[in-house]
Amino acid sequence: MECNELRDKAEVREYTPRMSRFLPWLVLLLVSAVWGGSFAAIRYLVRYISPLDLMVVRFVPVTIITIVWILLVYRKSAAEFIPRFWPVILLISAIWLFGYHYALYVGETVLPASTGALIIATYPIFTIFMAAPILKEKLTWAKVIGGFAALAGTAYLTFYGAEVEGAKLNIEPMKWIMYSLLTLIAPIAAAVHTMIARPFLTGKNRHDVKVDPIVMTLLYMTPGGLFSIFFFRPELVGDLAAAPSMFWIVLAFLILGCTMFCYMGWFWALSRVEAGPSSIFTYIIPIFAIVYARIWLDEHIGLPTLVGAAGIIAGVVIAGVGGRNRRGSTAQAPLSGTKKEYG
């Protein structure tokens, strides 16, 4: 009997560490699947309300949630960081809100969700090219080749897609191209946002300050609702009252799933696994997005979408592999000196 009990305890101890090792990867997979659904959700919601209205109904609740979260968990870190760096927080928040989200929302009033997701997938490429002159990160041949492959896929999707995909949706070619270029503002804005935030996340800044990624994310998400509330219009109440019940389900999915769970789950998992292997999950988000668009919105997935997806995803993968060191994680110089850490 005692031998059986000891064996059972040993199996439990072995099982628990094994589960703890696999849990971050399961979270990353789930985050990728949920994030992929955000593009179909946005495409659905902008059928009923305008992009500015969507910012109001999405980010006002997000602001309330993040304020409560900060007060309960990260009050001390926020109290130390905000007085010193509130202009940085507001700048990152404004770029994240208006440059990324608003541009994507406007783009998806015309473009299919799958097209919007593929254009957004170019974000790592813009980050790589901006990081070379701004953050002095090495620009390898793999990054250059991958970058041009991804941009070629985007160009193919934009211009050839205007003739083929746009025609199937009765969208004029010039309108398709114009809204594709408007959507392209979103990944560029995301790259700029990253360039501003990254020095605070790595500790490589003139203030010698390092911030926990979750703290930084909560802080720059918080002003989103405060910015958005200025665009509230009384007529929105009537529009929301007339919306079908599915509208509220999709909106809840976008707020709780795609915003709160995905951002927090992503950083929680990345704090427990290497950056290199985990980057594969960023490559499959547009694949999930295409599947959602096909099943949920019954979008036509034509040759321009498939070829554009192949070029963009392949380019991002090549560029991503080109930015890894021999161990498979993102190459970073070791941090030196005593740094003030928040979080």
Phi and psi in degrees as a GROMACS rama.xvg file:
@    title "Ramachandran Plot"
@    xaxis  label "Phi"
@    yaxis  label "Psi"
@TYPE xy
-64.2501  -38.668  GLU-2
-62.0606  -41.5211  CYS-3
-63.7665  -40.9401  ASN-4
-64.494  -41.8076  GLU-5
-64.3655  -40.0346  LEU-6
-64.5131  -41.7854  ARG-7
-62.2893  -41.6273  ASP-8
-65.0107  -39.1949  LYS-9
-64.7532  -39.3596  ALA-10
-65.4208  -38.5013  GLU-11
-64.4494  -42.9756  VAL-12
-64.4092  -37.0619  ARG-13
-72.2577  -37.0552  GLU-14
-68.2928  -40.3255  TYR-15
-63.7588  -49.4434  THR-16
-61.7272  -35.0812  PRO-17
-63.4552  -43.3084  ARG-18
-64.9386  -38.426  MET-19
-66.3732  -28.1661  SER-20
-74.0946  -38.2079  ARG-21
-83.3447  -23.4474  PHE-22
-57.69  -46.1935  LEU-23
-58.35  -37.0563  PRO-24
-69.4119  -36.9083  TRP-25
-65.7275  -38.6739  LEU-26
-64.2724  -43.5389  VAL-27
-61.914  -40.539  LEU-28
-64.5902  -43.4265  LEU-29
-66.1315  -40.3267  LEU-30
-60.7467  -43.845  VAL-31
-61.4014  -41.6465  SER-32
-65.7876  -42.6956  ALA-33
-68.9755  -45.5945  VAL-34
-60.651  -36.5507  TRP-35
-60.4224  -29.3458  GLY-36
-76.6581  -12.6759  GLY-37
-63.3551  -33.4913  SER-38
-70.3833  -40.6324  PHE-39
-67.2129  -37.0964  ALA-40
-63.1261  -44.6187  ALA-41
-63.7605  -44.5186  ILE-42
-58.2762  -39.5345  ARG-43
-68.5377  -45.1048  TYR-44
-69.2237  -36.1878  LEU-45
-73.5756  -0.971569  VAL-46
-75.232  -22.7583  ARG-47
-108.016  -31.8642  TYR-48
-135.518  162.13  ILE-49
-76.6469  164.358  SER-50
-55.7542  -40.6023  PRO-51
-66.3941  -39.1331  LEU-52
-63.6152  -39.6099  ASP-53
-64.1798  -36.6864  LEU-54
-62.187  -38.8781  MET-55
-65.0663  -52.649  VAL-56
-73.4789  -19.2579  VAL-57
-88.3904  -47.0456  ARG-58
-93.0557  -18.0618  PHE-59
-64.4909  -48.3722  VAL-60
-61.7041  -37.1686  PRO-61
-61.4297  -41.5403  VAL-62
-61.1433  -43.1476  THR-63
-61.3384  -44.5148  ILE-64
-64.0039  -45.0045  ILE-65
-67.94  -36.3945  THR-66
-62.2936  -46.1244  ILE-67
-62.3897  -42.8424  VAL-68
-60.7708  -46.7414  TRP-69
-63.1281  -43.8514  ILE-70
-64.4131  -34.597  LEU-71
-82.1052  -34.3498  LEU-72
-117.63  -40.6725  VAL-73
-120.067  30.4083  TYR-74
-60.6168  -43.908  ARG-75
-65.8142  -46.2183  LYS-76
-62.1488  -43.2402  SER-77
-64.9911  -40.9066  ALA-78
-64.0804  -29.5432  ALA-79
-83.365  -36.038  GLU-80
-83.6284  -42.2048  PHE-81
-59.4639  -47.9179  ILE-82
-59.0842  -31.1392  PRO-83
-84.7411  -33.9903  ARG-84
-128.817  27.5501  PHE-85
-61.5654  -33.1513  TRP-86
-63.3174  -35.7128  PRO-87
-65.8508  -43.0591  VAL-88
-60.8679  -46.3193  ILE-89
-64.8769  -38.6575  LEU-90
-65.062  -48.2894  LEU-91
-61.2713  -42.4984  ILE-92
-61.9575  -43.9147  SER-93
-63.7812  -42.5027  ALA-94
-65.3487  -43.5152  ILE-95
-62.5215  -40.0861  TRP-96
-78.8072  -54.64  LEU-97
-87.7779  -37.6156  PHE-98
-74.8215  -43.7603  GLY-99
-88.4851  -64.4398  TYR-100
-67.35  -47.4011  HIS-101
-64.1725  -41.1709  TYR-102
-61.9078  -41.05  ALA-103
-65.8335  -42.9294  LEU-104
-61.7321  -44.8912  TYR-105
-62.9669  -43.5612  VAL-106
-59.6587  -39.5997  GLY-107
-81.5229  -1.08566  GLU-108
-69.9392  -19.4344  THR-109
-119.53  -48.3562  VAL-110
-78.3891  150.663  LEU-111
-63.8738  157.159  PRO-112
-61.5025  -37.3354  ALA-113
-63.4898  -39.4342  SER-114
-66.8636  -44.2527  THR-115
-59.4562  -41.939  GLY-116
-64.0835  -39.286  ALA-117
-70.1489  -36.7741  LEU-118
-66.2098  -42.0085  ILE-119
-62.5078  -30.2574  ILE-120
-63.8568  -12.2472  ALA-121
-80.6943  -2.19224  THR-122
-51.5746  -44.6261  TYR-123
-60.8419  -30.4456  PRO-124
-66.8582  -46.6778  ILE-125
-63.976  -36.3887  PHE-126
-62.0774  -44.0769  THR-127
-61.8495  -46.7552  ILE-128
-70.4916  -31.0855  PHE-129
-75.683  -34.9155  MET-130
-67.2074  -26.0583  ALA-131
-63.0082  -55.1042  ALA-132
-80.0031  -29.8145  PRO-133
-85.5584  -48.7735  ILE-134
-101.611  3.01171  LEU-135
61.5439  33.4166  LYS-136
-83.6276  145.945  GLU-137
-67.029  133.082  LYS-138
-102.927  101.14  LEU-139
-86.8012  167.986  THR-140
-64.2502  -35.7147  TRP-141
-61.948  -40.9905  ALA-142
-63.6823  -41.602  LYS-143
-66.0626  -48.4345  VAL-144
-62.5535  -45.9681  ILE-145
-62.0137  -39.0163  GLY-146
-61.7846  -46.4283  GLY-147
-68.5998  -33.6285  PHE-148
-64.7305  -43.6632  ALA-149
-65.9963  -42.3346  ALA-150
-68.0584  -33.2718  LEU-151
-65.2933  -40.8947  ALA-152
-62.6283  -38.2851  GLY-153
-65.7631  -42.8112  THR-154
-63.3542  -41.4238  ALA-155
-63.0948  -44.6007  TYR-156
-63.9785  -36.9184  LEU-157
-72.6301  -51.0763  THR-158
-89.2484  -45.5498  PHE-159
-73.3476  -33.7766  TYR-160
-62.7803  -30.3083  GLY-161
-63.079  -33.9219  ALA-162
-82.3021  -33.7537  GLU-163
-101.41  -63.9627  VAL-164
-64.5705  -43.3633  GLU-165
-60.7097  -39.0318  GLY-166
-63.6965  -37.1556  ALA-167
-66.8478  -25.2655  LYS-168
-102.019  8.79127  LEU-169
58.4097  38.169  ASN-170
-104.119  126.722  ILE-171
-61.5525  141.949  GLU-172
-52.8344  -44.2176  PRO-173
-66.8757  -33.6459  MET-174
-68.0181  -42.2745  LYS-175
-59.2377  -47.0623  TRP-176
-63.7479  -44.2233  ILE-177
-61.388  -44.6478  MET-178
-74.2416  -25.9942  TYR-179
-66.367  -42.1598  SER-180
-68.7034  -35.7503  LEU-181
-63.3424  -42.2294  LEU-182
-65.1452  -31.1588  THR-183
-63.95  -18.9992  LEU-184
-61.7166  -33.4083  ILE-185
-61.6812  -52.8026  ALA-186
-65.8615  -30.8852  PRO-187
-65.7887  -43.9591  ILE-188
-62.8229  -39.5661  ALA-189
-62.5977  -37.3667  ALA-190
-66.8297  -41.7939  ALA-191
-62.5803  -44.9308  VAL-192
-57.0239  -40.537  HIS-193
-67.1472  -40.4734  THR-194
-60.9395  -34.7864  MET-195
-76.8311  -39.6178  ILE-196
-80.3813  -33.6257  ALA-197
-56.8979  -43.659  ARG-198
-58.3054  -30.3078  PRO-199
-77.7635  -25.7644  PHE-200
-80.6046  -30.3283  LEU-201
-93.6054  -17.0229  THR-202
87.1894  2.56297  GLY-203
-92.9588  76.3311  LYS-204
-146.758  164.107  ASN-205
-69.1592  -14.329  ARG-206
-88.9598  -7.20006  HIS-207
57.6775  44.9083  ASP-208
-120.021  138.153  VAL-209
-126.253  131.374  LYS-210
-117.017  138.38  VAL-211
-62.1781  134.226  ASP-212
-56.0154  -37.3912  PRO-213
-67.8246  -40.6779  ILE-214
-61.3967  -47.1203  VAL-215
-60.9673  -42.5658  MET-216
-63.3528  -45.7651  THR-217
-61.7264  -39.1743  LEU-218
-67.4199  -42.4953  LEU-219
-82.4038  -16.0779  TYR-220
-77.9176  -28.0527  MET-221
-60.5987  -45.5855  THR-222
-68.6479  -9.25466  PRO-223
-56.2909  -46.5717  GLY-224
-68.3072  -32.4152  GLY-225
-68.211  -39.4334  LEU-226
-66.0147  -43.2305  PHE-227
-68.109  -31.9268  SER-228
-62.7224  -22.3058  ILE-229
-67.231  -17.2962  PHE-230
-101.282  9.38688  PHE-231
-67.3456  137.01  PHE-232
-127.273  140.999  ARG-233
-56.739  -32.9963  PRO-234
-63.1109  -19.286  GLU-235
-61.2744  -33.513  LEU-236
-60.4811  -43.9239  VAL-237
-66.126  -38.8713  GLY-238
-63.4042  -40.6146  ASP-239
-69.0215  -36.4178  LEU-240
-65.3841  -30.8622  ALA-241
-86.2937  -7.75982  ALA-242
-71.7672  147.324  ALA-243
-71.3114  166.558  PRO-244
-62.2177  -32.3842  SER-245
-62.2931  -30.1028  MET-246
-56.3245  -44.44  PHE-247
-71.3778  -33.5482  TRP-248
-65.5949  -44.9026  ILE-249
-66.4882  -40.3397  VAL-250
-63.8018  -42.2298  LEU-251
-62.7773  -39.3259  ALA-252
-61.6285  -40.4738  PHE-253
-69.4511  -40.13  LEU-254
-74.9632  -54.9797  ILE-255
-81.3685  -39.6315  LEU-256
-83.027  -62.2627  GLY-257
-74.2211  -23.3891  CYS-258
-99.2833  -64.571  THR-259
-73.7151  -53.9195  MET-260
-64.4709  -45.4257  PHE-261
-65.7896  -46.2189  CYS-262
-64.6498  -45.8218  TYR-263
-72.0525  -42.2965  MET-264
-63.8556  -37.7859  GLY-265
-61.7724  -50.1954  TRP-266
-71.0068  -33.1036  PHE-267
-61.6837  -45.6556  TRP-268
-68.4515  -41.553  ALA-269
-65.9423  -23.2819  LEU-270
-76.357  -5.71648  SER-271
-120.986  -6.08015  ARG-272
-133.713  166.134  VAL-273
-71.828  148.241  GLU-274
-67.7734  -36.0812  ALA-275
-60.2124  -62.8816  GLY-276
-60.7845  -33.8026  PRO-277
-69.4155  -20.5305  SER-278
-64.6567  -20.1776  SER-279
-58.5879  -28.5666  ILE-280
-70.3089  -26.3894  PHE-281
-69.5069  -24.6407  THR-282
-77.8033  -22.9659  TYR-283
-95.261  -5.85221  ILE-284
-58.5571  -48.1202  ILE-285
-63.5708  -26.7538  PRO-286
-66.7918  -45.5066  ILE-287
-59.3197  -40.4216  PHE-288
-61.5014  -42.2714  ALA-289
-64.4254  -40.9081  ILE-290
-63.9178  -45.7949  VAL-291
-58.7365  -45.5562  TYR-292
-61.8037  -38.2433  ALA-293
-71.3989  -46.3994  ARG-294
-78.1642  -46.0844  ILE-295
-80.198  -47.1107  TRP-296
-102.18  -1.96492  LEU-297
56.7164  40.7703  ASP-298
-75.752  143.455  GLU-299
-76.6182  129.497  HIS-300
-109.006  98.2677  ILE-301
-96.5336  -173.891  GLY-302
-59.7399  -44.6932  LEU-303
-58.423  -37.8173  PRO-304
-66.6109  -44.3762  THR-305
-67.6165  -44.1589  LEU-306
-68.9421  -42.7782  VAL-307
-61.4124  -41.7968  GLY-308
-62.5727  -42.1132  ALA-309
-61.7463  -45.1217  ALA-310
-66.6721  -44.1214  GLY-311
-67.1883  -49.5359  ILE-312
-66.2635  -42.1125  ILE-313
-62.7448  -42.3782  ALA-314
-63.4293  -42.8661  GLY-315
-65.9133  -38.8253  VAL-316
-64.1616  -47.1296  VAL-317
-60.7132  -45.4088  ILE-318
-64.7977  -38.7241  ALA-319
-65.794  -42.5201  GLY-320
-64.3353  -34.8792  VAL-321
-70.0374  -11.9736  GLY-322
-103.448  12.0298  GLY-323
-102.718  150.307  ARG-324
-87.7719  -174.346  ASN-325
-63.653  -27.6696  ARG-326
-83.5219  -7.37557  ARG-327
94.4672  1.50842  GLY-328
-106.842  166.006  SER-329
-63.1079  131.106  THR-330
-72.8579  123.989  ALA-331
-140.997  141.802  GLN-332
-71.2105  144.629  ALA-333
-62.704  142.186  PRO-334
-76.9833  137.797  LEU-335
-128.49  159.949  SER-336
86.8207  172.666  GLY-337
-92.9548  122.607  THR-338
-115.408  147.367  LYS-339
-83.3702  117.386  LYS-340
-106.134  137.487  GLU-341
-114.933  122.864  TYR-342
